[in-house]
């Protein structure tokens, strides 16, 4: 997993819970790097899981809730750091349909060894069916990104999630936008 994810999750933890709790979470996660990550480095995703588990123990916030919150945080980072991804788009569907075909291609140019989730999509009128596919099982992070995209474009979305595989590696998001 790319270091930028680790840098931003620790940034969010510090913003939300404060420096003292962030230090407690890092200590409780028993991280081989001691919580020192570089944005361009690559680290085992298990370390991110350890951070989330430790954060849950320290704060009582459930992991899916924290992942969702992280999705909102990460969207803000993307919107600020990569405005070109948002050019010419007026609706969350415009952005979400381009995740695999445009955004992830650009991410791989910057980080060729990144292991990204896949998003298959099918659109019919005001409904977008978006299938999240990843062995990392972080669909709550994707949900947070989707919610943040709706907020960014000021478009209300009805979001339904359906787990397609028992391990959570495939999740269908059915997004409905007002006509």
N, C-alpha and C positions, 0 to 999 in steps of 0.2 A: 504494500500500500504506500502511496506517495506521502512523503513527509509533510507536504502542505496540509494534508488532512489532519495529521497529528498536531501540527503547529496551530491550526485553527480550532481543533477541538479543545486544546488546552487554553487557548485564548478565550473561547466561549465559557469554559468552566470557570476561569478567573473572573470574567465579566459578571457571570450570573451568581456565583457563590462566594466570590472574594478570594484574595490571595491566600489567606490562611487555609481555607477549605481546599483550594487548588493544590497547595503543598501537601495537605493530608491525603488527597486523592492520588497524587503522584507517588507518595510514599507507599500507600496501600496497594498500588498497582504493581509494585516490584518490577519496575521497568529496567531492562538491561542498559538503557541509555540514560537512566536517571531522569527521564523527562526532557532531555535535550535532543531536539530534532531539528533537522534542516529541511526547508521546503522542498529542495530538490533531491533529498535522499529517498531511499526506499527501505521500508521496514515491514516486518511481519504484521499482518492484520490482527493477529492474536494480541499484539500489544495494545491496539485500539480497543479490543474487547476487554482487556485487563483494565484499561482506564475507565471504561463504561461500568464494569462490575464494581470497581472501587468507588466510583462516583455514586453508584446506587447505594452501596453500603454506608457511605459517609453522609449522603443527603437524603436518602429515602426516595428519591425520584426514580421511577421505573425506567428501565433501559429504553423501551420503545418511545416513551415520552421524551427522554433526553435526546434520542436520535432524531426525533421529529423537530425538536428545538434546534438541534445542530443543523438540520436541513435549512431552517429559516436563516440561521446565522451564515451558513455557507453561501446561500443564494445572495445575501447582501455583499459578501466578499466577491463573488463572481460578477455581480452587477457593477460594482465599483471598479474592480480590477480588469474586467474584460468587456468594456462597453460595446465593442464591435459585435459581440454575439447578439446584442439586442437591437442593432440597427435595422430599421425597416419593419419592426415587429410591433403590432398593436394589440395582440391577444396572447394569452398564455399558450393556446394551442399552436400558434405560429412557432413559439420557442420549443415547446415540448416535442413537436414533430421533427425538429432538427437536431435533437440531442445526439443520436447515433450517426446521422448522415452528415453532420457539419461540426457540431461542438466537440464530440469525442475524437473526430479526425484531427481537429486543431490541437486538442489536448495531447494526442499521441505525437504530434510534431514537436511539442515542447518536452514531453516525457515519454519517450518511445517504449519504456518498460512498464508503463502504467497498466494495471489490470482493471479495466473499467466494467461496470455492469452494462448489460445490453437492454435497450428499450425498443421493443417492437410496437408499432402503432397502426391503428386503423381508425379512420375518421369518417363519420357519417353525419352530415348536417351539424348539429350542435352537440354531438357526442364524440368524445375521443376515448378510444379504448387503448390503454397504454400498458403493455406487459413488461414488468421489471423482471430481469433474469440475472441472477448472480449467486454464486455459491456462498457469498458472505452473508446473505440473509439480512440485509439492512434496508428492508422496504420502508420502514418508518422514516429513515433518512430521505428516501425518495419522496415519501408523502409530504415531509416538511418542505422539500424543494418545490413540489407541485403547489402546495398552499402558498408559499412565498411568491411563486410566479403569478398566481391569481391576485395577490395583494399588490405586487409590482405593477401589473397592468390594470389594476382597479376593476377586475372582472370577477363577479361572484361565480364560484364553481361548486357544484355538488360533487363530492368525491366519495366514491364507494370503492372499498378494497375487498378483493376476494383472493384468498390464498389458493394457488393452483396445485402446489406440491406440499406434501405434509412437512417437509423440512424448511419451507419458507423461501426456497430458492427461486420460485416463480410466483409472482403476485400480479394480479390483474387490477388495474385502476380503471374505473369507469368514471370519466369526467363529463359532466353535463353543464353546459353553459347556457344562460338565457339566450333566446333567439334574437 
